[in-house]
Amino acid sequence: MIKMKIDEKNIPMNRYVEDIFEKVILAMVSTLKGIPEDWKKIEIVIERDQE
């Protein structure tokens, strides 16, 4: 399951878009060292620099 919020607003996604996000993120995470194979939850936070 993928959930996205932007500025605390939930962004709805259909199953196709969720699948794309999930597969891309899991592919990137799988290349990192030290990630346990039995992980339960991945959280990614992206914040813009305030210029």
Stockholm file with secondary structure:
# STOCKHOLM 1.0

chainA/1-51         MIKMKIDEKNIPMNRYVEDIFEKVILAMVSTLKGIPEDWKKIEIVIERDQE
#=GR chainA/1-51 SS CCCEEETTEEECCCHHHHHHHHHHHHHHHHTSTTCCTTCCCCCCCCCCCCC
#=GC SS_cons        CCCEEETTEEECCCHHHHHHHHHHHHHHHHTSTTCCTTCCCCCCCCCCCCC
//
